[in-house]
Amino acid sequence: MMLAFYIDKLFDYLPDYTIDGVTIRRSATPYFGMELNLTI
């Protein structure tokens, strides 16, 4: 049995920026995944 776990975008830095006086705040949602392989 093998188990794999991964996390994507955990430490993704997206800076805020301003366009025409409007501040745009960006964020990234981390993605969690798991894979399980079972051999009989």
mmCIF file of the N, C-alpha and C atoms, coordinates in Angstrom:
data_MODEL
# 
_entry.id   MODEL 
# 
loop_
_atom_site.group_PDB 
_atom_site.id 
_atom_site.type_symbol 
_atom_site.label_atom_id 
_atom_site.label_alt_id 
_atom_site.label_comp_id 
_atom_site.label_asym_id 
_atom_site.label_entity_id 
_atom_site.label_seq_id 
_atom_site.pdbx_PDB_ins_code 
_atom_site.Cartn_x 
_atom_site.Cartn_y 
_atom_site.Cartn_z 
_atom_site.occupancy 
_atom_site.B_iso_or_equiv 
_atom_site.pdbx_formal_charge 
_atom_site.auth_seq_id 
_atom_site.auth_comp_id 
_atom_site.auth_asym_id 
_atom_site.auth_atom_id 
_atom_site.pdbx_PDB_model_num 
ATOM 1   N N  . MET A 1 1  ? 0.849  -1.173 0.000   1.00 0.00 ? 1  MET A N  1 
ATOM 2   C CA . MET A 1 1  ? 0.000  0.000  0.000   1.00 0.00 ? 1  MET A CA 1 
ATOM 3   C C  . MET A 1 1  ? 0.894  1.235  0.000   1.00 0.00 ? 1  MET A C  1 
ATOM 4   N N  . MET A 1 2  ? 0.584  2.170  -0.833  1.00 0.00 ? 2  MET A N  1 
ATOM 5   C CA . MET A 1 2  ? 1.327  3.434  -0.890  1.00 0.00 ? 2  MET A CA 1 
ATOM 6   C C  . MET A 1 2  ? 0.345  4.592  -0.746  1.00 0.00 ? 2  MET A C  1 
ATOM 7   N N  . LEU A 1 3  ? 0.754  5.594  -0.009  1.00 0.00 ? 3  LEU A N  1 
ATOM 8   C CA . LEU A 1 3  ? -0.081 6.763  0.218   1.00 0.00 ? 3  LEU A CA 1 
ATOM 9   C C  . LEU A 1 3  ? 0.722  8.004  -0.137  1.00 0.00 ? 3  LEU A C  1 
ATOM 10  N N  . ALA A 1 4  ? 0.141  8.889  -0.930  1.00 0.00 ? 4  ALA A N  1 
ATOM 11  C CA . ALA A 1 4  ? 0.792  10.142 -1.312  1.00 0.00 ? 4  ALA A CA 1 
ATOM 12  C C  . ALA A 1 4  ? -0.137 11.300 -0.953  1.00 0.00 ? 4  ALA A C  1 
ATOM 13  N N  . PHE A 1 5  ? 0.435  12.372 -0.434  1.00 0.00 ? 5  PHE A N  1 
ATOM 14  C CA . PHE A 1 5  ? -0.317 13.557 -0.042  1.00 0.00 ? 5  PHE A CA 1 
ATOM 15  C C  . PHE A 1 5  ? 0.409  14.771 -0.576  1.00 0.00 ? 5  PHE A C  1 
ATOM 16  N N  . TYR A 1 6  ? -0.315 15.709 -1.140  1.00 0.00 ? 6  TYR A N  1 
ATOM 17  C CA . TYR A 1 6  ? 0.330  16.904 -1.671  1.00 0.00 ? 6  TYR A CA 1 
ATOM 18  C C  . TYR A 1 6  ? -0.516 18.142 -1.412  1.00 0.00 ? 6  TYR A C  1 
ATOM 19  N N  . ILE A 1 7  ? 0.165  19.265 -1.340  1.00 0.00 ? 7  ILE A N  1 
ATOM 20  C CA . ILE A 1 7  ? -0.471 20.565 -1.151  1.00 0.00 ? 7  ILE A CA 1 
ATOM 21  C C  . ILE A 1 7  ? 0.084  21.498 -2.214  1.00 0.00 ? 7  ILE A C  1 
ATOM 22  N N  . ASP A 1 8  ? -0.800 22.158 -2.944  1.00 0.00 ? 8  ASP A N  1 
ATOM 23  C CA . ASP A 1 8  ? -0.402 23.097 -3.983  1.00 0.00 ? 8  ASP A CA 1 
ATOM 24  C C  . ASP A 1 8  ? -0.858 24.496 -3.573  1.00 0.00 ? 8  ASP A C  1 
ATOM 25  N N  . LYS A 1 9  ? -0.055 25.487 -3.856  1.00 0.00 ? 9  LYS A N  1 
ATOM 26  C CA . LYS A 1 9  ? -0.342 26.899 -3.567  1.00 0.00 ? 9  LYS A CA 1 
ATOM 27  C C  . LYS A 1 9  ? -0.408 27.195 -2.067  1.00 0.00 ? 9  LYS A C  1 
ATOM 28  N N  . LEU A 1 10 ? 0.372  26.490 -1.263  1.00 0.00 ? 10 LEU A N  1 
ATOM 29  C CA . LEU A 1 10 ? 0.358  26.730 0.181   1.00 0.00 ? 10 LEU A CA 1 
ATOM 30  C C  . LEU A 1 10 ? 1.022  28.066 0.515   1.00 0.00 ? 10 LEU A C  1 
ATOM 31  N N  . PHE A 1 11 ? 2.149  28.369 -0.126  1.00 0.00 ? 11 PHE A N  1 
ATOM 32  C CA . PHE A 1 11 ? 2.877  29.607 0.136   1.00 0.00 ? 11 PHE A CA 1 
ATOM 33  C C  . PHE A 1 11 ? 2.897  30.496 -1.102  1.00 0.00 ? 11 PHE A C  1 
ATOM 34  N N  . ASP A 1 12 ? 1.751  30.675 -1.739  1.00 0.00 ? 12 ASP A N  1 
ATOM 35  C CA . ASP A 1 12 ? 1.649  31.491 -2.944  1.00 0.00 ? 12 ASP A CA 1 
ATOM 36  C C  . ASP A 1 12 ? 1.482  32.948 -2.531  1.00 0.00 ? 12 ASP A C  1 
ATOM 37  N N  . TYR A 1 13 ? 2.421  33.806 -2.938  1.00 0.00 ? 13 TYR A N  1 
ATOM 38  C CA . TYR A 1 13 ? 2.366  35.221 -2.570  1.00 0.00 ? 13 TYR A CA 1 
ATOM 39  C C  . TYR A 1 13 ? 1.783  36.014 -3.726  1.00 0.00 ? 13 TYR A C  1 
ATOM 40  N N  . LEU A 1 14 ? 0.631  36.599 -3.508  1.00 0.00 ? 14 LEU A N  1 
ATOM 41  C CA . LEU A 1 14 ? -0.019 37.435 -4.509  1.00 0.00 ? 14 LEU A CA 1 
ATOM 42  C C  . LEU A 1 14 ? -0.162 38.842 -3.930  1.00 0.00 ? 14 LEU A C  1 
ATOM 43  N N  . PRO A 1 15 ? 0.659  39.792 -4.357  1.00 0.00 ? 15 PRO A N  1 
ATOM 44  C CA . PRO A 1 15 ? 0.613  41.139 -3.766  1.00 0.00 ? 15 PRO A CA 1 
ATOM 45  C C  . PRO A 1 15 ? -0.649 41.903 -4.178  1.00 0.00 ? 15 PRO A C  1 
ATOM 46  N N  . ASP A 1 16 ? -1.069 42.815 -3.314  1.00 0.00 ? 16 ASP A N  1 
ATOM 47  C CA . ASP A 1 16 ? -2.160 43.721 -3.643  1.00 0.00 ? 16 ASP A CA 1 
ATOM 48  C C  . ASP A 1 16 ? -1.635 44.757 -4.634  1.00 0.00 ? 16 ASP A C  1 
ATOM 49  N N  . TYR A 1 17 ? -2.515 45.270 -5.476  1.00 0.00 ? 17 TYR A N  1 
ATOM 50  C CA . TYR A 1 17 ? -2.109 46.335 -6.388  1.00 0.00 ? 17 TYR A CA 1 
ATOM 51  C C  . TYR A 1 17 ? -3.245 47.327 -6.534  1.00 0.00 ? 17 TYR A C  1 
ATOM 52  N N  . THR A 1 18 ? -2.917 48.524 -6.997  1.00 0.00 ? 18 THR A N  1 
ATOM 53  C CA . THR A 1 18 ? -3.884 49.608 -7.109  1.00 0.00 ? 18 THR A CA 1 
ATOM 54  C C  . THR A 1 18 ? -3.998 50.055 -8.560  1.00 0.00 ? 18 THR A C  1 
ATOM 55  N N  . ILE A 1 19 ? -5.243 50.147 -9.038  1.00 0.00 ? 19 ILE A N  1 
ATOM 56  C CA . ILE A 1 19 ? -5.529 50.659 -10.379 1.00 0.00 ? 19 ILE A CA 1 
ATOM 57  C C  . ILE A 1 19 ? -6.570 51.763 -10.244 1.00 0.00 ? 19 ILE A C  1 
ATOM 58  N N  . ASP A 1 20 ? -6.213 52.964 -10.675 1.00 0.00 ? 20 ASP A N  1 
ATOM 59  C CA . ASP A 1 20 ? -7.125 54.128 -10.632 1.00 0.00 ? 20 ASP A CA 1 
ATOM 60  C C  . ASP A 1 20 ? -7.709 54.343 -9.245  1.00 0.00 ? 20 ASP A C  1 
ATOM 61  N N  . GLY A 1 21 ? -6.904 54.181 -8.210  1.00 0.00 ? 21 GLY A N  1 
ATOM 62  C CA . GLY A 1 21 ? -7.339 54.420 -6.848  1.00 0.00 ? 21 GLY A CA 1 
ATOM 63  C C  . GLY A 1 21 ? -8.108 53.273 -6.207  1.00 0.00 ? 21 GLY A C  1 
ATOM 64  N N  . VAL A 1 22 ? -8.290 52.176 -6.918  1.00 0.00 ? 22 VAL A N  1 
ATOM 65  C CA . VAL A 1 22 ? -8.999 51.011 -6.387  1.00 0.00 ? 22 VAL A CA 1 
ATOM 66  C C  . VAL A 1 22 ? -7.968 49.933 -6.070  1.00 0.00 ? 22 VAL A C  1 
ATOM 67  N N  . THR A 1 23 ? -7.954 49.480 -4.819  1.00 0.00 ? 23 THR A N  1 
ATOM 68  C CA . THR A 1 23 ? -7.009 48.443 -4.401  1.00 0.00 ? 23 THR A CA 1 
ATOM 69  C C  . THR A 1 23 ? -7.589 47.066 -4.691  1.00 0.00 ? 23 THR A C  1 
ATOM 70  N N  . ILE A 1 24 ? -6.835 46.264 -5.409  1.00 0.00 ? 24 ILE A N  1 
ATOM 71  C CA . ILE A 1 24 ? -7.234 44.903 -5.748  1.00 0.00 ? 24 ILE A CA 1 
ATOM 72  C C  . ILE A 1 24 ? -6.461 43.959 -4.830  1.00 0.00 ? 24 ILE A C  1 
ATOM 73  N N  . ARG A 1 25 ? -7.180 43.158 -4.048  1.00 0.00 ? 25 ARG A N  1 
ATOM 74  C CA . ARG A 1 25 ? -6.552 42.194 -3.151  1.00 0.00 ? 25 ARG A CA 1 
ATOM 75  C C  . ARG A 1 25 ? -6.750 40.807 -3.735  1.00 0.00 ? 25 ARG A C  1 
ATOM 76  N N  . ARG A 1 26 ? -5.627 40.127 -3.979  1.00 0.00 ? 26 ARG A N  1 
ATOM 77  C CA . ARG A 1 26 ? -5.689 38.785 -4.555  1.00 0.00 ? 26 ARG A CA 1 
ATOM 78  C C  . ARG A 1 26 ? -5.342 37.760 -3.490  1.00 0.00 ? 26 ARG A C  1 
ATOM 79  N N  . SER A 1 27 ? -5.935 36.598 -3.610  1.00 0.00 ? 27 SER A N  1 
ATOM 80  C CA . SER A 1 27 ? -5.621 35.518 -2.681  1.00 0.00 ? 27 SER A CA 1 
ATOM 81  C C  . SER A 1 27 ? -5.647 34.193 -3.435  1.00 0.00 ? 27 SER A C  1 
ATOM 82  N N  . ALA A 1 28 ? -4.910 33.236 -2.922  1.00 0.00 ? 28 ALA A N  1 
ATOM 83  C CA . ALA A 1 28 ? -4.876 31.898 -3.514  1.00 0.00 ? 28 ALA A CA 1 
ATOM 84  C C  . ALA A 1 28 ? -5.364 30.893 -2.485  1.00 0.00 ? 28 ALA A C  1 
ATOM 85  N N  . THR A 1 29 ? -6.233 30.019 -2.904  1.00 0.00 ? 29 THR A N  1 
ATOM 86  C CA . THR A 1 29 ? -6.742 28.973 -2.028  1.00 0.00 ? 29 THR A CA 1 
ATOM 87  C C  . THR A 1 29 ? -5.880 27.727 -2.190  1.00 0.00 ? 29 THR A C  1 
ATOM 88  N N  . PRO A 1 30 ? -5.322 27.220 -1.100  1.00 0.00 ? 30 PRO A N  1 
ATOM 89  C CA . PRO A 1 30 ? -4.503 26.009 -1.225  1.00 0.00 ? 30 PRO A CA 1 
ATOM 90  C C  . PRO A 1 30 ? -5.333 24.815 -1.682  1.00 0.00 ? 30 PRO A C  1 
ATOM 91  N N  . TYR A 1 31 ? -4.702 23.937 -2.424  1.00 0.00 ? 31 TYR A N  1 
ATOM 92  C CA . TYR A 1 31 ? -5.357 22.729 -2.920  1.00 0.00 ? 31 TYR A CA 1 
ATOM 93  C C  . TYR A 1 31 ? -4.702 21.527 -2.263  1.00 0.00 ? 31 TYR A C  1 
ATOM 94  N N  . PHE A 1 32 ? -5.489 20.708 -1.633  1.00 0.00 ? 32 PHE A N  1 
ATOM 95  C CA . PHE A 1 32 ? -4.997 19.508 -0.951  1.00 0.00 ? 32 PHE A CA 1 
ATOM 96  C C  . PHE A 1 32 ? -5.442 18.286 -1.745  1.00 0.00 ? 32 PHE A C  1 
ATOM 97  N N  . GLY A 1 33 ? -4.560 17.324 -1.866  1.00 0.00 ? 33 GLY A N  1 
ATOM 98  C CA . GLY A 1 33 ? -4.908 16.109 -2.589  1.00 0.00 ? 33 GLY A CA 1 
ATOM 99  C C  . GLY A 1 33 ? -4.268 14.897 -1.946  1.00 0.00 ? 33 GLY A C  1 
ATOM 100 N N  . MET A 1 34 ? -4.845 13.726 -2.220  1.00 0.00 ? 34 MET A N  1 
ATOM 101 C CA . MET A 1 34 ? -4.308 12.487 -1.677  1.00 0.00 ? 34 MET A CA 1 
ATOM 102 C C  . MET A 1 34 ? -4.517 11.389 -2.710  1.00 0.00 ? 34 MET A C  1 
ATOM 103 N N  . GLU A 1 35 ? -3.557 10.498 -2.779  1.00 0.00 ? 35 GLU A N  1 
ATOM 104 C CA . GLU A 1 35 ? -3.649 9.346  -3.673  1.00 0.00 ? 35 GLU A CA 1 
ATOM 105 C C  . GLU A 1 35 ? -3.316 8.100  -2.862  1.00 0.00 ? 35 GLU A C  1 
ATOM 106 N N  . LEU A 1 36 ? -4.110 7.078  -3.029  1.00 0.00 ? 36 LEU A N  1 
ATOM 107 C CA . LEU A 1 36 ? -3.894 5.817  -2.325  1.00 0.00 ? 36 LEU A CA 1 
ATOM 108 C C  . LEU A 1 36 ? -3.828 4.705  -3.359  1.00 0.00 ? 36 LEU A C  1 
ATOM 109 N N  . ASN A 1 37 ? -2.707 3.981  -3.373  1.00 0.00 ? 37 ASN A N  1 
ATOM 110 C CA . ASN A 1 37 ? -2.516 2.839  -4.261  1.00 0.00 ? 37 ASN A CA 1 
ATOM 111 C C  . ASN A 1 37 ? -2.480 1.578  -3.425  1.00 0.00 ? 37 ASN A C  1 
ATOM 112 N N  . LEU A 1 38 ? -3.321 0.618  -3.778  1.00 0.00 ? 38 LEU A N  1 
ATOM 113 C CA . LEU A 1 38 ? -3.403 -0.639 -3.058  1.00 0.00 ? 38 LEU A CA 1 
ATOM 114 C C  . LEU A 1 38 ? -3.129 -1.783 -4.029  1.00 0.00 ? 38 LEU A C  1 
ATOM 115 N N  . THR A 1 39 ? -2.140 -2.591 -3.712  1.00 0.00 ? 39 THR A N  1 
ATOM 116 C CA . THR A 1 39 ? -1.795 -3.749 -4.546  1.00 0.00 ? 39 THR A CA 1 
ATOM 117 C C  . THR A 1 39 ? -2.121 -5.024 -3.776  1.00 0.00 ? 39 THR A C  1 
ATOM 118 N N  . ILE A 1 40 ? -2.861 -5.885 -4.439  1.00 0.00 ? 40 ILE A N  1 
ATOM 119 C CA . ILE A 1 40 ? -3.250 -7.146 -3.791  1.00 0.00 ? 40 ILE A CA 1 
ATOM 120 C C  . ILE A 1 40 ? -2.402 -8.281 -4.355  1.00 0.00 ? 40 ILE A C  1 
# 
